[in-house]
Amino acid sequence: MELLEKILQGERKLGPGMIAGVCAADHPLLEGYREKMRSMLPEGRFLVVFAVAHSRGTLHSGNNPVQQYDTLYAYRHAGDLSHRLSREI
């Protein structure tokens, strides 16, 4: 449970440009999402959030296909992290 332990111990950096955090599902900032969250996971008490950095140069390039590729790249890395965590749990 290496990835899960890192996240639960508050280690945010998971690799280059990747961070994670844990939040209680009843946190006041999530008030507008509470009904939707309960419909998906009625017993859920915590959320794990992943963030993957985009390339600033790519985002400011004005080249739409390159920007789309960078977005897909970031989604893939976030998906890989969530898949690893799911397998550990």
N, CA, C and O atoms as a CHARMM CRD file, in Angstrom:
* protein
*
  356
    1    1 MET  N      0.81800  -1.19200   0.00000 PROA 1      0.00000
    2    1 MET  CA     0.00000   0.00000   0.00000 PROA 1      0.00000
    3    1 MET  C      0.86100   1.25500   0.00000 PROA 1      0.00000
    4    1 MET  O      0.60800   2.20000   0.74800 PROA 1      0.00000
    5    2 GLU  N      1.83600   1.24900  -0.81200 PROA 2      0.00000
    6    2 GLU  CA     2.78300   2.36500  -0.85000 PROA 2      0.00000
    7    2 GLU  C      2.12300   3.68900  -1.22700 PROA 2      0.00000
    8    2 GLU  O      2.33900   4.69200  -0.54700 PROA 2      0.00000
    9    3 LEU  N      1.33200   3.71400  -2.28500 PROA 3      0.00000
   10    3 LEU  CA     0.69200   4.94900  -2.72900 PROA 3      0.00000
   11    3 LEU  C     -0.32400   5.43400  -1.70300 PROA 3      0.00000
   12    3 LEU  O     -0.34400   6.61800  -1.36700 PROA 3      0.00000
   13    4 LEU  N     -1.15900   4.54300  -1.20600 PROA 4      0.00000
   14    4 LEU  CA    -2.15800   4.90700  -0.20800 PROA 4      0.00000
   15    4 LEU  C     -1.49100   5.45500   1.05200 PROA 4      0.00000
   16    4 LEU  O     -1.94200   6.46100   1.59900 PROA 4      0.00000
   17    5 GLU  N     -0.43800   4.81600   1.51200 PROA 5      0.00000
   18    5 GLU  CA     0.26300   5.27800   2.71300 PROA 5      0.00000
   19    5 GLU  C      0.85600   6.66400   2.50800 PROA 5      0.00000
   20    5 GLU  O      0.78200   7.50800   3.40100 PROA 5      0.00000
   21    6 LYS  N      1.43600   6.90200   1.35600 PROA 6      0.00000
   22    6 LYS  CA     1.99000   8.23000   1.06500 PROA 6      0.00000
   23    6 LYS  C      0.91300   9.30300   1.14800 PROA 6      0.00000
   24    6 LYS  O      1.12300  10.36400   1.73600 PROA 6      0.00000
   25    7 ILE  N     -0.23400   9.01900   0.55700 PROA 7      0.00000
   26    7 ILE  CA    -1.32500   9.99200   0.52500 PROA 7      0.00000
   27    7 ILE  C     -1.86600  10.22300   1.93400 PROA 7      0.00000
   28    7 ILE  O     -2.06400  11.36700   2.34500 PROA 7      0.00000
   29    8 LEU  N     -2.10400   9.14600   2.67000 PROA 8      0.00000
   30    8 LEU  CA    -2.67400   9.27100   4.00800 PROA 8      0.00000
   31    8 LEU  C     -1.70300   9.92600   4.99200 PROA 8      0.00000
   32    8 LEU  O     -2.13400  10.54600   5.96500 PROA 8      0.00000
   33    9 GLN  N     -0.41500   9.79600   4.75000 PROA 9      0.00000
   34    9 GLN  CA     0.57700  10.41400   5.62400 PROA 9      0.00000
   35    9 GLN  C      0.81100  11.87300   5.26200 PROA 9      0.00000
   36    9 GLN  O      1.64800  12.54000   5.87000 PROA 9      0.00000
   37   10 GLY  N      0.08300  12.36500   4.28200 PROA 10     0.00000
   38   10 GLY  CA     0.17300  13.77300   3.92500 PROA 10     0.00000
   39   10 GLY  C      1.24700  14.09300   2.90900 PROA 10     0.00000
   40   10 GLY  O      1.50400  15.26400   2.63100 PROA 10     0.00000
   41   11 GLU  N      1.88100  13.07300   2.34900 PROA 11     0.00000
   42   11 GLU  CA     2.88500  13.32100   1.30900 PROA 11     0.00000
   43   11 GLU  C      2.14300  13.69300   0.04100 PROA 11     0.00000
   44   11 GLU  O      1.44000  12.86900  -0.54600 PROA 11     0.00000
   45   12 ARG  N      2.30100  14.91800  -0.37100 PROA 12     0.00000
   46   12 ARG  CA     1.52400  15.40900  -1.51100 PROA 12     0.00000
   47   12 ARG  C      2.18100  15.10800  -2.85400 PROA 12     0.00000
   48   12 ARG  O      1.48600  14.77300  -3.81200 PROA 12     0.00000
   49   13 LYS  N      3.50500  15.22000  -2.94400 PROA 13     0.00000
   50   13 LYS  CA     4.17700  14.99100  -4.22400 PROA 13     0.00000
   51   13 LYS  C      4.27900  13.50100  -4.49600 PROA 13     0.00000
   52   13 LYS  O      4.85300  12.75200  -3.70500 PROA 13     0.00000
   53   14 LEU  N      3.72300  13.07800  -5.61400 PROA 14     0.00000
   54   14 LEU  CA     3.74900  11.67300  -5.98700 PROA 14     0.00000
   55   14 LEU  C      4.65700  11.40800  -7.16800 PROA 14     0.00000
   56   14 LEU  O      4.84100  10.25800  -7.56800 PROA 14     0.00000
   57   15 GLY  N      5.21000  12.43200  -7.71400 PROA 15     0.00000
   58   15 GLY  CA     6.07600  12.31700  -8.87300 PROA 15     0.00000
   59   15 GLY  C      6.17300  13.68600  -9.51700 PROA 15     0.00000
   60   15 GLY  O      5.56500  14.64000  -9.03100 PROA 15     0.00000
   61   16 PRO  N      6.92600  13.79800 -10.60200 PROA 16     0.00000
   62   16 PRO  CA     7.05700  15.10200 -11.26200 PROA 16     0.00000
   63   16 PRO  C      5.70700  15.64100 -11.72000 PROA 16     0.00000
   64   16 PRO  O      5.04700  15.03500 -12.56400 PROA 16     0.00000
   65   17 GLY  N      5.30400  16.76500 -11.17200 PROA 17     0.00000
   66   17 GLY  CA     4.07100  17.41100 -11.59100 PROA 17     0.00000
   67   17 GLY  C      2.79400  16.74200 -11.12800 PROA 17     0.00000
   68   17 GLY  O      1.72000  17.03000 -11.65600 PROA 17     0.00000
   69   18 MET  N      2.89200  15.83700 -10.13500 PROA 18     0.00000
   70   18 MET  CA     1.70700  15.13200  -9.65000 PROA 18     0.00000
   71   18 MET  C      1.59300  15.29900  -8.14400 PROA 18     0.00000
   72   18 MET  O      2.55500  15.07300  -7.41000 PROA 18     0.00000
   73   19 ILE  N      0.40100  15.70000  -7.68600 PROA 19     0.00000
   74   19 ILE  CA     0.15000  15.81200  -6.25400 PROA 19     0.00000
   75   19 ILE  C     -1.18900  15.16300  -5.92700 PROA 19     0.00000
   76   19 ILE  O     -2.01600  14.92800  -6.80800 PROA 19     0.00000
   77   20 ALA  N     -1.38400  14.88100  -4.65000 PROA 20     0.00000
   78   20 ALA  CA    -2.64500  14.28600  -4.20100 PROA 20     0.00000
   79   20 ALA  C     -2.97400  14.80400  -2.81600 PROA 20     0.00000
   80   20 ALA  O     -2.10600  15.30500  -2.10000 PROA 20     0.00000
   81   21 GLY  N     -4.22700  14.67800  -2.45200 PROA 21     0.00000
   82   21 GLY  CA    -4.66100  15.06900  -1.12300 PROA 21     0.00000
   83   21 GLY  C     -5.92700  14.32400  -0.74200 PROA 21     0.00000
   84   21 GLY  O     -6.58800  13.71500  -1.58200 PROA 21     0.00000
   85   22 VAL  N     -6.25200  14.38500   0.54300 PROA 22     0.00000
   86   22 VAL  CA    -7.44300  13.73300   1.07900 PROA 22     0.00000
   87   22 VAL  C     -8.30800  14.79800   1.72500 PROA 22     0.00000
   88   22 VAL  O     -7.80300  15.72500   2.35800 PROA 22     0.00000
   89   23 CYS  N     -9.61700  14.66000   1.56100 PROA 23     0.00000
   90   23 CYS  CA   -10.56200  15.62600   2.10500 PROA 23     0.00000
   91   23 CYS  C    -11.77900  14.87200   2.64300 PROA 23     0.00000
   92   23 CYS  O    -12.21500  13.88700   2.04700 PROA 23     0.00000
   93   24 ALA  N    -12.32200  15.33000   3.75900 PROA 24     0.00000
   94   24 ALA  CA   -13.55500  14.74000   4.29100 PROA 24     0.00000
   95   24 ALA  C    -14.71200  15.07500   3.35400 PROA 24     0.00000
   96   24 ALA  O    -14.80800  16.19200   2.84600 PROA 24     0.00000
   97   25 ALA  N    -15.57900  14.10600   3.13100 PROA 25     0.00000
   98   25 ALA  CA   -16.71400  14.30600   2.21600 PROA 25     0.00000
   99   25 ALA  C    -17.70800  15.34000   2.74600 PROA 25     0.00000
  100   25 ALA  O    -18.49200  15.89700   1.97700 PROA 25     0.00000
  101   26 ASP  N    -17.67700  15.59700   4.04900 PROA 26     0.00000
  102   26 ASP  CA   -18.60300  16.58600   4.60500 PROA 26     0.00000
  103   26 ASP  C    -17.96300  17.96700   4.76700 PROA 26     0.00000
  104   26 ASP  O    -18.47900  18.80800   5.50300 PROA 26     0.00000
  105   27 HSD  N    -16.86200  18.19700   4.09400 PROA 27     0.00000
  106   27 HSD  CA   -16.17600  19.49600   4.16300 PROA 27     0.00000
  107   27 HSD  C    -17.11100  20.58900   3.64000 PROA 27     0.00000
  108   27 HSD  O    -17.78100  20.38800   2.62700 PROA 27     0.00000
  109   28 PRO  N    -17.16600  21.74600   4.31600 PROA 28     0.00000
  110   28 PRO  CA   -18.08400  22.82100   3.89400 PROA 28     0.00000
  111   28 PRO  C    -17.89000  23.29500   2.44900 PROA 28     0.00000
  112   28 PRO  O    -18.85300  23.72700   1.81500 PROA 28     0.00000
  113   29 LEU  N    -16.68700  23.22400   1.92800 PROA 29     0.00000
  114   29 LEU  CA   -16.46000  23.66600   0.54600 PROA 29     0.00000
  115   29 LEU  C    -17.13600  22.75700  -0.48100 PROA 29     0.00000
  116   29 LEU  O    -17.29800  23.13600  -1.64100 PROA 29     0.00000
  117   30 LEU  N    -17.52300  21.57600  -0.05600 PROA 30     0.00000
  118   30 LEU  CA   -18.15700  20.62200  -0.97400 PROA 30     0.00000
  119   30 LEU  C    -19.67800  20.63600  -0.87900 PROA 30     0.00000
  120   30 LEU  O    -20.34100  19.77400  -1.45600 PROA 30     0.00000
  121   31 GLU  N    -20.22600  21.58400  -0.17400 PROA 31     0.00000
  122   31 GLU  CA   -21.67200  21.64100   0.07200 PROA 31     0.00000
  123   31 GLU  C    -22.49500  21.53000  -1.21200 PROA 31     0.00000
  124   31 GLU  O    -23.49300  20.80900  -1.23100 PROA 31     0.00000
  125   32 GLY  N    -22.11500  22.20500  -2.26000 PROA 32     0.00000
  126   32 GLY  CA   -22.86200  22.18000  -3.51600 PROA 32     0.00000
  127   32 GLY  C    -22.80600  20.85100  -4.24500 PROA 32     0.00000
  128   32 GLY  O    -23.58400  20.62200  -5.17100 PROA 32     0.00000
  129   33 TYR  N    -21.88800  19.96000  -3.83700 PROA 33     0.00000
  130   33 TYR  CA   -21.72100  18.67100  -4.50600 PROA 33     0.00000
  131   33 TYR  C    -22.21500  17.50500  -3.65400 PROA 33     0.00000
  132   33 TYR  O    -22.21000  16.36000  -4.10600 PROA 33     0.00000
  133   34 ARG  N    -22.63800  17.78700  -2.43600 PROA 34     0.00000
  134   34 ARG  CA   -22.96600  16.72400  -1.48500 PROA 34     0.00000
  135   34 ARG  C    -24.04400  15.76400  -1.99400 PROA 34     0.00000
  136   34 ARG  O    -23.90200  14.55000  -1.84400 PROA 34     0.00000
  137   35 GLU  N    -25.10500  16.28000  -2.58600 PROA 35     0.00000
  138   35 GLU  CA   -26.18300  15.41200  -3.06900 PROA 35     0.00000
  139   35 GLU  C    -25.68700  14.47500  -4.16800 PROA 35     0.00000
  140   35 GLU  O    -26.01100  13.28800  -4.17900 PROA 35     0.00000
  141   36 LYS  N    -24.90900  15.01500  -5.07800 PROA 36     0.00000
  142   36 LYS  CA   -24.37200  14.18600  -6.17200 PROA 36     0.00000
  143   36 LYS  C    -23.41500  13.12900  -5.62100 PROA 36     0.00000
  144   36 LYS  O    -23.44100  11.97700  -6.05300 PROA 36     0.00000
  145   37 MET  N    -22.56800  13.52700  -4.66100 PROA 37     0.00000
  146   37 MET  CA   -21.63300  12.56700  -4.07400 PROA 37     0.00000
  147   37 MET  C    -22.38100  11.44800  -3.35600 PROA 37     0.00000
  148   37 MET  O    -22.00800  10.28000  -3.47200 PROA 37     0.00000
  149   38 ARG  N    -23.42300  11.79000  -2.62300 PROA 38     0.00000
  150   38 ARG  CA   -24.19800  10.76800  -1.89500 PROA 38     0.00000
  151   38 ARG  C    -24.91500   9.81800  -2.85400 PROA 38     0.00000
  152   38 ARG  O    -25.08800   8.63900  -2.54700 PROA 38     0.00000
  153   39 SER  N    -25.33300  10.32900  -4.01400 PROA 39     0.00000
  154   39 SER  CA   -26.00000   9.44900  -4.97100 PROA 39     0.00000
  155   39 SER  C    -25.01600   8.44500  -5.57500 PROA 39     0.00000
  156   39 SER  O    -25.40100   7.32900  -5.92400 PROA 39     0.00000
  157   40 MET  N    -23.75000   8.84100  -5.69700 PROA 40     0.00000
  158   40 MET  CA   -22.73900   7.93300  -6.25800 PROA 40     0.00000
  159   40 MET  C    -22.16600   7.00700  -5.19800 PROA 40     0.00000
  160   40 MET  O    -22.02400   5.80600  -5.42700 PROA 40     0.00000
  161   41 LEU  N    -21.83600   7.56600  -4.03400 PROA 41     0.00000
  162   41 LEU  CA   -21.22800   6.78900  -2.95300 PROA 41     0.00000
  163   41 LEU  C    -21.88200   7.17200  -1.62800 PROA 41     0.00000
  164   41 LEU  O    -21.34500   7.99800  -0.89000 PROA 41     0.00000
  165   42 PRO  N    -23.03700   6.58000  -1.32000 PROA 42     0.00000
  166   42 PRO  CA   -23.77700   6.99200  -0.12900 PROA 42     0.00000
  167   42 PRO  C    -22.99900   6.83800   1.17400 PROA 42     0.00000
  168   42 PRO  O    -23.23200   7.58900   2.12100 PROA 42     0.00000
  169   43 GLU  N    -22.09000   5.88800   1.23700 PROA 43     0.00000
  170   43 GLU  CA   -21.32000   5.66400   2.46600 PROA 43     0.00000
  171   43 GLU  C    -19.93800   6.31000   2.42100 PROA 43     0.00000
  172   43 GLU  O    -19.14500   6.14000   3.34700 PROA 43     0.00000
  173   44 GLY  N    -19.64900   7.04400   1.36100 PROA 44     0.00000
  174   44 GLY  CA   -18.32400   7.66000   1.22700 PROA 44     0.00000
  175   44 GLY  C    -18.07500   8.71700   2.29300 PROA 44     0.00000
  176   44 GLY  O    -18.92700   9.56700   2.54900 PROA 44     0.00000
  177   45 ARG  N    -16.89900   8.65600   2.91200 PROA 45     0.00000
  178   45 ARG  CA   -16.58000   9.62200   3.96000 PROA 45     0.00000
  179   45 ARG  C    -15.38900  10.50300   3.60600 PROA 45     0.00000
  180   45 ARG  O    -15.21400  11.57600   4.18400 PROA 45     0.00000
  181   46 PHE  N    -14.57600  10.05500   2.66300 PROA 46     0.00000
  182   46 PHE  CA   -13.39300  10.81000   2.28400 PROA 46     0.00000
  183   46 PHE  C    -13.24800  10.83900   0.77100 PROA 46     0.00000
  184   46 PHE  O    -13.74000   9.95200   0.07400 PROA 46     0.00000
  185   47 LEU  N    -12.57300  11.85700   0.27200 PROA 47     0.00000
  186   47 LEU  CA   -12.26000  11.98000  -1.14700 PROA 47     0.00000
  187   47 LEU  C    -10.74900  12.04400  -1.30200 PROA 47     0.00000
  188   47 LEU  O    -10.05400  12.66400  -0.49700 PROA 47     0.00000
  189   48 VAL  N    -10.26000  11.40600  -2.32900 PROA 48     0.00000
  190   48 VAL  CA    -8.85300  11.54000  -2.70700 PROA 48     0.00000
  191   48 VAL  C     -8.83800  12.33700  -3.99900 PROA 48     0.00000
  192   48 VAL  O     -9.54800  12.01300  -4.95200 PROA 48     0.00000
  193   49 VAL  N     -8.02400  13.37800  -4.02200 PROA 49     0.00000
  194   49 VAL  CA    -7.97500  14.27400  -5.17800 PROA 49     0.00000
  195   49 VAL  C     -6.57100  14.23000  -5.77700 PROA 49     0.00000
  196   49 VAL  O     -5.57800  14.35800  -5.06100 PROA 49     0.00000
  197   50 PHE  N     -6.49800  14.04800  -7.09300 PROA 50     0.00000
  198   50 PHE  CA    -5.22800  14.06200  -7.81100 PROA 50     0.00000
  199   50 PHE  C     -5.14500  15.31100  -8.67000 PROA 50     0.00000
  200   50 PHE  O     -6.15300  15.77700  -9.20100 PROA 50     0.00000
  201   51 ALA  N     -3.95800  15.84500  -8.80300 PROA 51     0.00000
  202   51 ALA  CA    -3.71400  16.96000  -9.71700 PROA 51     0.00000
  203   51 ALA  C     -2.44700  16.65600 -10.51100 PROA 51     0.00000
  204   51 ALA  O     -1.42700  16.25400  -9.95100 PROA 51     0.00000
  205   52 VAL  N     -2.53200  16.85100 -11.80200 PROA 52     0.00000
  206   52 VAL  CA    -1.39300  16.62900 -12.69400 PROA 52     0.00000
  207   52 VAL  C     -1.14500  17.92800 -13.45200 PROA 52     0.00000
  208   52 VAL  O     -2.06200  18.49600 -14.04400 PROA 52     0.00000
  209   53 ALA  N      0.08300  18.38600 -13.42800 PROA 53     0.00000
  210   53 ALA  CA     0.43300  19.66300 -14.04700 PROA 53     0.00000
  211   53 ALA  C      0.38100  19.59200 -15.56800 PROA 53     0.00000
  212   53 ALA  O      0.71500  18.57500 -16.17600 PROA 53     0.00000
  213   54 HSD  N     -0.04000  20.68000 -16.15200 PROA 54     0.00000
  214   54 HSD  CA     0.02600  20.86200 -17.60400 PROA 54     0.00000
  215   54 HSD  C      1.31000  21.62200 -17.92600 PROA 54     0.00000
  216   54 HSD  O      1.89600  22.27400 -17.06200 PROA 54     0.00000
  217   55 SER  N      1.72600  21.52800 -19.15500 PROA 55     0.00000
  218   55 SER  CA     2.87800  22.28400 -19.62400 PROA 55     0.00000
  219   55 SER  C      2.43100  23.71300 -19.92600 PROA 55     0.00000
  220   55 SER  O      1.55400  23.92200 -20.76500 PROA 55     0.00000
  221   56 ARG  N      3.02300  24.69100 -19.25300 PROA 56     0.00000
  222   56 ARG  CA     2.64500  26.09000 -19.50600 PROA 56     0.00000
  223   56 ARG  C      2.93900  26.49700 -20.95000 PROA 56     0.00000
  224   56 ARG  O      2.15600  27.20700 -21.58100 PROA 56     0.00000
  225   57 GLY  N      4.06300  26.04400 -21.45100 PROA 57     0.00000
  226   57 GLY  CA     4.40500  26.36800 -22.83500 PROA 57     0.00000
  227   57 GLY  C      3.37700  25.84800 -23.80700 PROA 57     0.00000
  228   57 GLY  O      3.02400  26.52400 -24.77300 PROA 57     0.00000
  229   58 THR  N      2.89500  24.64300 -23.55300 PROA 58     0.00000
  230   58 THR  CA     1.87800  24.04800 -24.41000 PROA 58     0.00000
  231   58 THR  C      0.56900  24.82700 -24.31800 PROA 58     0.00000
  232   58 THR  O     -0.05800  25.12300 -25.33500 PROA 58     0.00000
  233   59 LEU  N      0.16100  25.15600 -23.09100 PROA 59     0.00000
  234   59 LEU  CA    -1.10700  25.85500 -22.91100 PROA 59     0.00000
  235   59 LEU  C     -1.10400  27.23800 -23.54100 PROA 59     0.00000
  236   59 LEU  O     -2.14600  27.72000 -23.98300 PROA 59     0.00000
  237   60 HSD  N      0.07100  27.88700 -23.58800 PROA 60     0.00000
  238   60 HSD  CA     0.17000  29.22900 -24.15500 PROA 60     0.00000
  239   60 HSD  C      0.61900  29.22800 -25.61600 PROA 60     0.00000
  240   60 HSD  O      0.84600  30.28500 -26.20400 PROA 60     0.00000
  241   61 SER  N      0.74400  28.03200 -26.19400 PROA 61     0.00000
  242   61 SER  CA     1.26900  27.94200 -27.55600 PROA 61     0.00000
  243   61 SER  C      0.27500  28.40700 -28.61900 PROA 61     0.00000
  244   61 SER  O      0.67900  28.85000 -29.69400 PROA 61     0.00000
  245   62 GLY  N     -1.02600  28.30700 -28.32400 PROA 62     0.00000
  246   62 GLY  CA    -2.02600  28.64300 -29.33400 PROA 62     0.00000
  247   62 GLY  C     -2.24700  27.52200 -30.34400 PROA 62     0.00000
  248   62 GLY  O     -3.04500  27.66600 -31.27100 PROA 62     0.00000
  249   63 ASN  N     -1.54300  26.40900 -30.16500 PROA 63     0.00000
  250   63 ASN  CA    -1.65700  25.26500 -31.05900 PROA 63     0.00000
  251   63 ASN  C     -2.66600  24.28500 -30.45800 PROA 63     0.00000
  252   63 ASN  O     -2.33300  23.53200 -29.54300 PROA 63     0.00000
  253   64 ASN  N     -3.88900  24.29500 -30.96900 PROA 64     0.00000
  254   64 ASN  CA    -4.96400  23.50600 -30.38500 PROA 64     0.00000
  255   64 ASN  C     -4.66500  22.00600 -30.32600 PROA 64     0.00000
  256   64 ASN  O     -4.89300  21.40900 -29.27400 PROA 64     0.00000
  257   65 PRO  N     -4.16900  21.35800 -31.38900 PROA 65     0.00000
  258   65 PRO  CA    -3.88200  19.92100 -31.29300 PROA 65     0.00000
  259   65 PRO  C     -2.83400  19.60700 -30.21600 PROA 65     0.00000
  260   65 PRO  O     -2.94100  18.59400 -29.52500 PROA 65     0.00000
  261   66 VAL  N     -1.83400  20.46400 -30.07600 PROA 66     0.00000
  262   66 VAL  CA    -0.80800  20.24100 -29.05600 PROA 66     0.00000
  263   66 VAL  C     -1.41500  20.41300 -27.66400 PROA 66     0.00000
  264   66 VAL  O     -1.09300  19.65900 -26.74600 PROA 66     0.00000
  265   67 GLN  N     -2.28700  21.39900 -27.50900 PROA 67     0.00000
  266   67 GLN  CA    -2.95400  21.60700 -26.22200 PROA 67     0.00000
  267   67 GLN  C     -3.84200  20.41500 -25.86700 PROA 67     0.00000
  268   67 GLN  O     -3.89100  19.99100 -24.71200 PROA 67     0.00000
  269   68 GLN  N     -4.53400  19.88500 -26.85500 PROA 68     0.00000
  270   68 GLN  CA    -5.38600  18.72600 -26.61300 PROA 68     0.00000
  271   68 GLN  C     -4.55200  17.50900 -26.22000 PROA 68     0.00000
  272   68 GLN  O     -4.94400  16.74400 -25.33800 PROA 68     0.00000
  273   69 TYR  N     -3.41400  17.33000 -26.86400 PROA 69     0.00000
  274   69 TYR  CA    -2.53700  16.21600 -26.52900 PROA 69     0.00000
  275   69 TYR  C     -2.04900  16.35200 -25.09000 PROA 69     0.00000
  276   69 TYR  O     -2.02100  15.37100 -24.34800 PROA 69     0.00000
  277   70 ASP  N     -1.66500  17.56100 -24.69500 PROA 70     0.00000
  278   70 ASP  CA    -1.19000  17.78600 -23.33400 PROA 70     0.00000
  279   70 ASP  C     -2.28700  17.48400 -22.31900 PROA 70     0.00000
  280   70 ASP  O     -2.01000  16.91900 -21.26100 PROA 70     0.00000
  281   71 THR  N     -3.52200  17.85100 -22.62700 PROA 71     0.00000
  282   71 THR  CA    -4.63900  17.56600 -21.73500 PROA 71     0.00000
  283   71 THR  C     -4.84700  16.05900 -21.61300 PROA 71     0.00000
  284   71 THR  O     -5.04600  15.55300 -20.50900 PROA 71     0.00000
  285   72 LEU  N     -4.80500  15.34600 -22.72200 PROA 72     0.00000
  286   72 LEU  CA    -4.94900  13.88900 -22.68900 PROA 72     0.00000
  287   72 LEU  C     -3.82000  13.23900 -21.90300 PROA 72     0.00000
  288   72 LEU  O     -4.04100  12.26000 -21.19000 PROA 72     0.00000
  289   73 TYR  N     -2.61600  13.77500 -22.03000 PROA 73     0.00000
  290   73 TYR  CA    -1.46200  13.29000 -21.29000 PROA 73     0.00000
  291   73 TYR  C     -1.69900  13.44300 -19.78500 PROA 73     0.00000
  292   73 TYR  O     -1.43000  12.52000 -19.01700 PROA 73     0.00000
  293   74 ALA  N     -2.20000  14.60700 -19.36600 PROA 74     0.00000
  294   74 ALA  CA    -2.48000  14.85100 -17.95100 PROA 74     0.00000
  295   74 ALA  C     -3.59000  13.91400 -17.45400 PROA 74     0.00000
  296   74 ALA  O     -3.48600  13.36100 -16.35900 PROA 74     0.00000
  297   75 TYR  N     -4.64200  13.73400 -18.24700 PROA 75     0.00000
  298   75 TYR  CA    -5.72900  12.82800 -17.86400 PROA 75     0.00000
  299   75 TYR  C     -5.22000  11.40300 -17.70700 PROA 75     0.00000
  300   75 TYR  O     -5.63900  10.68200 -16.80100 PROA 75     0.00000
  301   76 ARG  N     -4.31700  11.00100 -18.59300 PROA 76     0.00000
  302   76 ARG  CA    -3.78200   9.64000 -18.52900 PROA 76     0.00000
  303   76 ARG  C     -3.03100   9.43200 -17.22100 PROA 76     0.00000
  304   76 ARG  O     -3.19000   8.40000 -16.57000 PROA 76     0.00000
  305   77 HSD  N     -2.21300  10.40800 -16.83500 PROA 77     0.00000
  306   77 HSD  CA    -1.45900  10.28000 -15.59500 PROA 77     0.00000
  307   77 HSD  C     -2.38000  10.27600 -14.37800 PROA 77     0.00000
  308   77 HSD  O     -2.14600   9.51500 -13.44000 PROA 77     0.00000
  309   78 ALA  N     -3.40700  11.09500 -14.37200 PROA 78     0.00000
  310   78 ALA  CA    -4.37700  11.09300 -13.26600 PROA 78     0.00000
  311   78 ALA  C     -5.10600   9.74700 -13.22500 PROA 78     0.00000
  312   78 ALA  O     -5.35000   9.20100 -12.14900 PROA 78     0.00000
  313   79 GLY  N     -5.44600   9.22500 -14.38600 PROA 79     0.00000
  314   79 GLY  CA    -6.09300   7.91300 -14.45600 PROA 79     0.00000
  315   79 GLY  C     -5.19700   6.80200 -13.95100 PROA 79     0.00000
  316   79 GLY  O     -5.65200   5.89900 -13.24800 PROA 79     0.00000
  317   80 ASP  N     -3.91800   6.86700 -14.30900 PROA 80     0.00000
  318   80 ASP  CA    -2.96400   5.86600 -13.82900 PROA 80     0.00000
  319   80 ASP  C     -2.85500   5.90000 -12.30300 PROA 80     0.00000
  320   80 ASP  O     -2.82300   4.85600 -11.65200 PROA 80     0.00000
  321   81 LEU  N     -2.79800   7.11500 -11.73800 PROA 81     0.00000
  322   81 LEU  CA    -2.72400   7.23800 -10.27900 PROA 81     0.00000
  323   81 LEU  C     -3.96800   6.67100  -9.60500 PROA 81     0.00000
  324   81 LEU  O     -3.86300   5.93600  -8.62300 PROA 81     0.00000
  325   82 SER  N     -5.14000   7.00800 -10.12600 PROA 82     0.00000
  326   82 SER  CA    -6.37000   6.51200  -9.50700 PROA 82     0.00000
  327   82 SER  C     -6.48200   4.99900  -9.66100 PROA 82     0.00000
  328   82 SER  O     -6.99400   4.32400  -8.76700 PROA 82     0.00000
  329   83 HSD  N     -6.01700   4.46500 -10.76800 PROA 83     0.00000
  330   83 HSD  CA    -6.04500   3.01500 -10.96900 PROA 83     0.00000
  331   83 HSD  C     -5.11100   2.33000  -9.97900 PROA 83     0.00000
  332   83 HSD  O     -5.48300   1.32400  -9.37400 PROA 83     0.00000
  333   84 ARG  N     -3.89600   2.86500  -9.80500 PROA 84     0.00000
  334   84 ARG  CA    -2.95200   2.29400  -8.82800 PROA 84     0.00000
  335   84 ARG  C     -3.54800   2.30200  -7.42600 PROA 84     0.00000
  336   84 ARG  O     -3.45200   1.31500  -6.69500 PROA 84     0.00000
  337   85 LEU  N     -4.16600   3.42700  -7.05500 PROA 85     0.00000
  338   85 LEU  CA    -4.75900   3.53200  -5.72100 PROA 85     0.00000
  339   85 LEU  C     -5.90500   2.53800  -5.56600 PROA 85     0.00000
  340   85 LEU  O     -6.01800   1.89500  -4.52200 PROA 85     0.00000
  341   86 SER  N     -6.74800   2.39800  -6.56800 PROA 86     0.00000
  342   86 SER  CA    -7.87200   1.46500  -6.51900 PROA 86     0.00000
  343   86 SER  C     -7.38300   0.03200  -6.33400 PROA 86     0.00000
  344   86 SER  O     -7.97100  -0.73800  -5.57400 PROA 86     0.00000
  345   87 ARG  N     -6.32600  -0.31600  -7.01700 PROA 87     0.00000
  346   87 ARG  CA    -5.78000  -1.66700  -6.89800 PROA 87     0.00000
  347   87 ARG  C     -5.20200  -1.90200  -5.50400 PROA 87     0.00000
  348   87 ARG  O     -5.31300  -3.00500  -4.96700 PROA 87     0.00000
  349   88 GLU  N     -4.59200  -0.88600  -4.91900 PROA 88     0.00000
  350   88 GLU  CA    -4.03500  -1.03000  -3.57200 PROA 88     0.00000
  351   88 GLU  C     -5.15000  -1.21800  -2.53800 PROA 88     0.00000
  352   88 GLU  O     -5.03300  -2.02400  -1.61500 PROA 88     0.00000
  353   89 ILE  N     -6.21800  -0.46500  -2.71300 PROA 89     0.00000
  354   89 ILE  CA    -7.31200  -0.54300  -1.74700 PROA 89     0.00000
  355   89 ILE  C     -8.00200  -1.89900  -1.88500 PROA 89     0.00000
  356   89 ILE  O     -8.95800  -2.18100  -1.16300 PROA 89     0.00000
